[in-house]
Amino acid sequence: MPPNPPEPLHAIVPAGGAGTRLWPLSRRSAPKFLLDLTGSGRTLLQQTHDRLRPLTEGGGVVVVTGTAHAPAVLDQLPDVGEENLLAEPSPRDSMAAIALAAAVVRRRHGDVVVGSFAADHVIADQAAFERAVREAVTVARAGYVVTIGIEADHPSTAFGYVRSGDPVARADGTAAPTARHVLGFTEKPDAATAAEYLATGEYRWNAGMFVVRADVLLDHLAVQRPELRAGIDEIADAWDTPARKAVLDRVWPTLEKVAIDHAIAEPVAAEGGVAVVPAAMGWDDIGDFASLAGLVPAGADGVRVLGERGLVVADDAEGGLVVPGAGRTVAVLGVPGLVVVDTPDALLITTREHAQRVKGVVESLGEGREHLR
């Protein structure tokens, strides 16, 4: 008797945030998920959709984004269709976005397995990603909230960590190949603590990928955040009806603004209900220009160029990153590790070591310069 085909996944792609540490490339009007930051010819959002397509045959992809970005999302992903684009009137953080998508999918397709995957991450090893997600789906069917734990290859202070414990079982009672119980989540630690985590072999980076049955997610939300669950239900009940806009405009602004990590993952892990599937897949969230530089190949001069290399003249500038986005020549001389981002209306000059501080520049753009954010 042939084995049962793998259960299809219904993927949820939260596409939000301004990516302020990648300013002036990423802005509120053109956030990083709408940009091609790898030189592949595909934006990060399109790459995410491409990555999920083999896993969602028989399922589908739902994108949740702000109303201002909905037209651009549809333009980049015409196959998704308007019915699978959920436009939120204002940011309410990841829990509201994911819960609304899960509730809408639940009403359309029943208690299927849903998975949330950010729109602005890069994954180099597609096969490893697929293996991890397929295992996560089988474990989620058993009632767990499952996260994908990324192999930590250095003690980063830029990521959160997930600690793994004993193995878990799948829905059929057999042991999952690699999945483990989650003992806890930790926010971004200091360097010494991160090094201690890696030395134990028990910790992985938390990439914010969650796979879970729709009913399980919504039931946990009812326990942990009952008012948020009630609001989500009211909106989801109206979503595929003429009352959608009126209900959304009335209820959405009242929803609690909270991340899924705090609302569900952390408290449910404390109760033993979260599992982690470890994976080494060449993951990066492109959190700043230092991270971006690691994804752009260096030229013979040791400089990494995102864009037209012919516009860059470099000497004694090894390890630097140059983004010539204004159409003019950029010359870099005697300054190794420099980051130069040239756009038509803003120029950033910093170093890879100070890349995390770019967000502060955006926050300081006050009266008269809000349009640059």
Salt bridges, closest charged atoms under 4 A:
GLU7 OE2 - ARG141 NH2 2.78
ASP50 OD1 - ARG42 NH2 2.87
ASP50 OD1 - ARG53 NH2 3.66
ASP111 OD2 - ARG213 NE 2.90
ASP120 OD2 - LYS32 NZ 3.70
ASP120 OD1 - HIS121 NE2 3.67
GLU130 OE1 - ARG134 NH2 3.83
ASP153 OD1 - HIS154 ND1 2.68
GLU187 OE2 - HIS262 NE2 3.74
GLU202 OE1 - ARG163 NE 2.78
ASP215 OD1 - ARG106 NE 2.45
ASP219 OD1 - ARG229 NH1 3.94
ASP233 OD1 - ARG107 NH2 3.37
ASP233 OD2 - ARG229 NE 2.89
GLU234 OE2 - ARG250 NH2 2.59
ASP237 OD1 - ARG107 NE 2.74
ASP240 OD1 - ARG108 NH2 2.89
ASP249 OD2 - LYS245 NZ 2.62
GLU256 OE1 - ARG225 NE 2.90
GLU266 OE2 - HIS262 ND1 3.13
ASP301 OD1 - ARG309 NH1 3.57
ASP342 OD2 - ARG328 NE 2.78
ASP345 OD1 - ARG27 NH2 2.62
